[in-house]
Amino acid sequence: MDFEIIGGNKNAEFKTNKRTENGILFLDIKMILEKEAVPEKFTLRWYFSAADCAFTWNPSMGDIHGLYFDWSKKTVKSRLASWMPLQQIISRKGKNKLLIAVSDVDTPMEIGTGVREEDATLECEIVFFTLPTSPKKEYSATVRIDTRALDYYDSIYDTGDWWENACGYTPAFVPEGAKMPMDSLWYSFHQNLDKDEILKECRASKELGLSTVIIDDGWQTDDNNRGYAYCGDWLVAPGKMGDMAELVENIHSIGMRVMLWYSVPFMGIYCDKYEEFKEMLLDGCGDEKTFFALDPRYKRVREYLVSVYEKAVKEWGLDGLKLDFIDSFVLKGKALDYDENRDYQSLEDAIHALMGKVKERLTAINPEILIEFRQSYVGPSIRKYGNMLRVGDCPCDILKNRFNVVNLRLTSGKTAVHSDMIMWNVEDSVENAALQFTSILYSVPQISVRVDKLPEKHYKMLSFYLGFWKEWRDVLLDGKLTATNPECEYSLVCATLGDKSVFTAYSDRIISVNTKKCVAVNATDGELLVIKNAKNKGYKVLDCTGEAVASGAFESNLQELSVPTAGMVIIGE
């Protein structure tokens, strides 16, 4: 591959070095400026044969996985607080053809690929410094290009290991509490919080085996009209919550941990603190009428936010924080202008400083503090500060929850991956309700329905699936995850650990048994699975509420089996 560098600062000198290790090409890039300056955009470009290239994958991928055009490339936009610099081209059979990654995961950049019509090649490029950073005299990064014909997910896993080990992005410690099912109150309560109803919900949740409650937006305001105009002071709305320390103590007595939501950047115009910080805001962030994003490049902003969280954990006895909207720290407009009152000019450096202090001060209080982040701030660098990564909001959407759970699992190492909170209409069938759970089996479940108000069958289903998830948690969370057909949002997903495996059939109905004990969950639109390699093994079929509907032993190595929608077959009984 021949590389060219385009653009950059006037008179910038670029040095490159190509090397190959274990079949992977590494390109070391060094930029040297005449004098310290803010780096300007520069592009690294090369071409790659499109032979047997069928699909595109990146962590921010939506539901279209085509190859795109060179004049309108498919890109991943990456910076510290959003996604990661990784893009992959996959063959028709699910093998890696080209995986591009960059060692520097903090600097704003874009990776793009697209087909050049003239010669059926892929034009590949990385654009560095897509947003201004702090002034530099030198800059170095390594581009990792993997063309090995591995299963696509193995190439992604290898890249994650490279970031953690060779590049030094060591993720935060994950306490046991981060890997246990939780009750989030957002979809079930929204801002209509009430301390007595919260306690009632916690008692019902604890009986189901949920171990933590996440109290979401609304605890800080009596206004229930959504939006963030009242965010910023972070004082308890006593009419809803009473005394927060007392409420937390009461929830602890039930046997549940308590996490509290904060929108990290947002400052609303109806907050008392707005006047103090109105000159320290980021331009173009928020709705620009009722709320804005604070600028963490000011030391006063960072110290204020850290002190808010520290005080809450200390005085209220919280077990964790849901730190939301970190990806809303965005640099544009007037915020690009220089201000000598800032102690950081780089937004990415300021976010590092903020989150580093948050982690330092909170872990000093509680080494097992729970910190939840949400897509899109899920990359290798931000994982140093949070131990729970949640799928972005997708209420009732089994498809988005499913493919985003898998996407996060592929790129998050041992960090606890959480589903978006599952919810459903209680008038729906119990099977359809159960499909919400089958879509998120390979993550830590977050539940957001009023448990104490569920119909009997729905309650039984949820109880069964939570019990099943806990029994198989080590396989589901710690087993190697394989997922076929990413271009179809994963038709079959499997986790394997030792002599156990769990398959979930989403559209592919063929289960090839590969361990001594195996579970196959039917999340397809029919009631038929095809089981391979299980001759003479016993089986039991359960419906979505855990009731046994059939049992026996397989008579051949290829056998059709009737399995109810959202039910499962346990093989090796």
WOHU-V955611 format. One record per backbone hydrogen bond with DSSP energy under -1.0 kcal/mol. NH is the residue of the N-H (numbers start at 1). CO is the residue of the C=O. Records with the same first field share a line. If there is no record, write none. Layout:
NH=CO, CO
This chain:
4=45
6=43
8=41
12=9
13=32
15=30
17=28
19=26
21=24
24=21
25=145
26=19
27=143
28=17
29=141
30=15
31=139
32=13
33=137
37=136
42=128
43=6
44=126
45=4
46=124
48=122
50=120
53=50
54=90
55=90
56=65
57=88
61=58
69=72
70=115
74=113
76=111
78=109
79=82
80=106
82=79
83=376
86=84
87=100
88=57
89=98
90=55
91=95
94=91
96=150
97=89
98=89
99=146
100=87
101=144
102=85
103=142
109=78
110=127
111=76
112=125
113=74
114=123
115=68
116=121
120=116
121=116
122=48
123=114
124=46
125=112
126=44
127=110
128=42
129=108
130=108
136=37
139=31
141=29
143=27
144=101
145=25
146=99
150=148
152=94
154=151
155=151
156=152
157=153
158=154
159=155
160=156
161=157
162=158
163=159
164=160
165=161
166=162
167=162
169=163
170=168
172=383
178=175
179=176
180=177
182=445
183=212
184=447
185=214
189=185
190=186
192=189
193=191
195=240
198=194
199=195
200=196
201=197
202=198
203=199
204=200
205=201
206=202
207=203
208=204
210=205
211=181
213=257
214=183
215=259
219=216
221=218
231=228
237=219
238=236
240=237
241=237
242=238
247=243
248=244
249=245
250=246
251=247
252=248
253=249
256=251
257=211
259=213
260=320
261=215
262=322
264=262, 324
267=292
268=231
269=290
270=229
271=268
274=271
277=273
278=274
280=277
282=293
285=282
288=291
292=267
294=265
295=280
298=295
302=298
303=299
304=300
305=301
306=302
307=303
308=304
309=305
310=306
311=307
312=308
313=309
314=310
315=311
316=312
319=258
320=258
321=370
322=260
323=372
324=262
328=325
329=326
330=328
335=332
336=333
337=334
342=339
343=297
344=297
350=346
351=347
352=348
353=349
354=350
355=351
356=352
357=353
358=354
359=355
360=356
361=357
362=358
363=359
364=360
366=362
369=366
370=319
372=321
373=388
375=390
377=374
378=376
383=379
384=381
385=382
387=371
388=371
389=416
390=373
391=418
397=394
398=396
401=397
402=398
403=399
404=400
405=401
406=402
407=403
408=404
409=405
410=406
411=407
412=408
415=412
416=387
418=389
419=444
422=446
428=425
433=429
434=430
435=431
436=433
438=434
439=435
440=437
443=440
444=417
447=182
448=422
451=449
453=450
454=451
459=455
460=456
461=457
462=458
463=459
464=460
465=461
466=462
467=463
468=464
469=465
470=466
471=467
472=468
476=472
477=473
478=474
479=475
480=496
482=494
484=492
488=485
489=486
490=485
491=484
493=504
494=482
495=502
496=480
497=500
500=497
501=517
502=495
503=519
504=493
505=521
506=491
507=491
508=491
511=530
513=532
517=499
518=571
519=501
520=569
521=503
522=567
523=505
529=561
530=509
531=559
532=511
533=557
536=554
537=534
539=552
540=570
541=550
542=568
543=547
546=543
549=541
550=541
552=539
554=537
559=531
561=529
563=527
566=522
567=564
568=542
569=520
570=540
571=518
572=538
